[in-house]
Amino acid sequence: MVLLERPSFVFYAPDLAPRVEPQVRPALAAAYFVHPERTWLITPSDVRTLAGWQQIQKWMEHFPPVDLSADAALSLFYVGQISRDTLLSEVAYFDLPTASLARGTLLLDLLLKVGPIPVVLWKVDQVALSRGIDIRNPALLPAVSFLAANGHGDRAASLAYRLATAAPDWPEAQQALAAFQPSRP
């Protein structure tokens, strides 16, 4: 379901037009979530200020979504009447933009709920190798710790290095990197 931006979305993704619900007002959107086991909710972020968002928010409290938004301007949620852990297990196999992985708790959630399996570790590498996006996200620091504690010190060091070099004025990232530096005599 695409709220308020259906014409633009369909213009850029015409093959999906038959699968996208008709234009829906936010006040009625929660009703569309009743039948599908899982679906997408794509909406401009300013929809959160409109009447009706509270009903969507209540539904999302009952069935927590996975936030795949790449920036603050457009919200992209993978939602369903199944557990969030199941949704995360499915998301682990999606090709995702690096900006989506670097925002919020998505990368950490994948590590904690799905585990350090190859597809999730590739997503860690994707963030560690990224350039040109803002990765100053405190939720990435526990991901470094999780990787180090679970036998993936090389990936933890790579991610810590990327965080520290992307934000030299971020003391927590510098501390995370220092944990992987050899001690000097």
C-alpha positions in Angstrom: 0.0 0.0 0.0 1.3 3.4 -0.9 -0.2 6.3 1.0 -0.6 9.7 -0.8 2.1 9.0 -3.4 0.6 6.2 -5.4 0.8 8.0 -8.8 4.5 8.7 -8.4 5.2 5.2 -7.2 3.4 3.6 -10.0 5.1 5.9 -12.5 8.5 4.6 -11.4 7.4 1.0 -10.9 4.6 0.4 -13.5 4.9 -3.4 -13.3 3.7 -3.2 -9.7 0.6 -1.1 -10.6 -1.8 -4.1 -10.5 -0.5 -5.1 -7.1 -0.7 -1.7 -5.4 -3.9 -0.9 -3.7 -5.9 2.2 -4.9 -5.2 5.5 -3.3 -5.9 5.1 0.4 -6.5 7.8 3.0 -4.4 7.2 6.1 -7.6 7.0 8.2 -8.6 3.9 6.3 -5.2 2.3 5.7 -5.3 0.0 8.8 -8.3 -1.8 7.3 -6.2 -2.9 4.3 -3.8 -4.8 6.7 -6.6 -7.2 7.8 -6.3 -9.8 5.0 -2.8 -10.1 3.7 -0.3 -12.2 5.8 2.4 -9.7 4.9 2.5 -6.5 2.8 4.4 -3.3 2.3 3.5 0.2 3.5 5.2 3.0 1.6 4.4 6.5 2.7 5.9 10.0 2.9 7.0 10.7 6.4 4.7 13.7 6.8 1.7 11.3 6.7 2.5 10.7 10.4 1.0 14.1 11.1 -2.4 13.4 9.4 -5.6 12.1 11.0 -5.7 8.4 10.8 -2.0 7.7 11.4 -3.0 6.7 15.0 -4.9 3.7 13.6 -2.0 2.6 11.6 0.3 3.1 14.6 -2.0 1.0 16.8 -1.9 -1.8 14.2 1.8 -1.6 14.0 2.1 -1.8 17.8 0.1 -5.1 17.6 2.1 -6.4 14.6 5.5 -4.7 14.7 6.8 -3.9 11.2 10.4 -4.0 9.9 11.4 -0.5 9.0 13.4 -0.5 5.7 13.4 3.2 5.2 16.5 4.6 3.6 16.0 8.1 4.7 13.6 10.3 6.7 11.6 11.5 3.7 10.0 8.2 2.8 8.9 5.5 5.2 9.0 1.9 3.9 7.7 -0.8 6.2 7.5 -4.5 5.7 4.4 -5.5 7.8 2.4 -8.5 8.4 0.1 -10.5 10.7 3.1 -12.7 11.5 5.8 -12.2 14.1 8.4 -9.6 13.6 11.1 -12.3 13.9 9.6 -14.1 10.9 9.5 -10.8 8.9 13.2 -10.2 9.8 14.0 -13.8 8.7 12.5 -12.9 5.3 14.2 -9.5 5.2 17.6 -11.1 5.7 17.3 -12.4 2.1 16.2 -9.1 0.6 18.7 -7.0 -1.4 18.6 -3.8 0.6 20.2 -0.3 0.1 23.1 0.3 2.4 21.3 3.4 3.7 18.4 1.2 5.0 20.9 -1.0 6.8 22.7 1.9 8.4 19.6 3.5 9.8 17.7 2.5 12.9 18.3 -0.9 14.4 17.8 -3.0 11.3 21.3 -4.4 11.1 21.5 -5.1 14.8 18.0 -6.7 14.7 19.1 -9.0 11.9 22.2 -10.1 13.8 20.2 -10.7 17.0 17.1 -12.3 15.6 18.3 -14.1 12.5 21.9 -14.6 13.6 25.3 -14.2 11.9 24.4 -16.3 8.8 26.1 -15.5 5.5 23.4 -13.3 4.1 23.4 -11.1 7.3 27.2 -11.1 7.4 27.1 -9.8 3.8 24.9 -6.9 5.0 27.6 -6.1 7.7 30.2 -6.1 4.9 27.9 -3.9 2.8 27.9 -1.2 5.6 31.6 -1.6 6.3 32.5 -1.1 2.7 30.0 1.8 2.1 31.0 5.3 1.2 29.0 8.4 0.8 26.2 7.7 3.3 25.8 8.8 6.9 26.5 5.9 9.2 26.7 7.8 12.5 24.1 5.5 14.1 24.6 4.5 17.7 22.7 1.2 17.0 25.6 0.1 14.9 28.0 0.0 17.9 26.2 -3.0 19.6 26.5 -4.7 16.2 30.3 -4.4 16.5 30.1 -5.9 20.0 27.8 -8.7 18.9 30.1 -9.6 16.0 33.2 -9.6 18.2 31.5 -11.7 20.8 30.3 -14.3 18.3 33.5 -15.1 16.5 33.4 -12.5 13.8 36.2 -10.3 15.0 37.3 -9.5 11.4 33.9 -8.1 10.5 33.6 -6.4 13.8 36.9 -4.6 13.2 35.9 -3.7 9.7 32.6 -2.2 10.9 34.3 -0.4 13.8 36.9 1.0 11.4 34.2 2.3 9.0 32.3 3.9 11.9 35.4 5.5 13.3 36.7 6.9 10.0 33.3 8.1 8.9 32.9 10.1 12.1 36.3 11.0 13.6 34.5 13.2 16.2 32.4 10.3 17.5 34.1 9.1 20.7 32.1 5.9 21.0 33.1 4.8 17.5 36.7 5.6 18.3 36.5 3.5 21.4 35.0 0.6 19.4 37.9 0.8 17.0 40.5 1.0 19.8 39.3 -2.3 21.0 40.7 -3.9 17.9 44.0 -2.0 17.8 47.1 -3.9 18.9 48.4 -2.5 22.1 51.6 -0.5 21.8 54.5 -1.0 24.1 
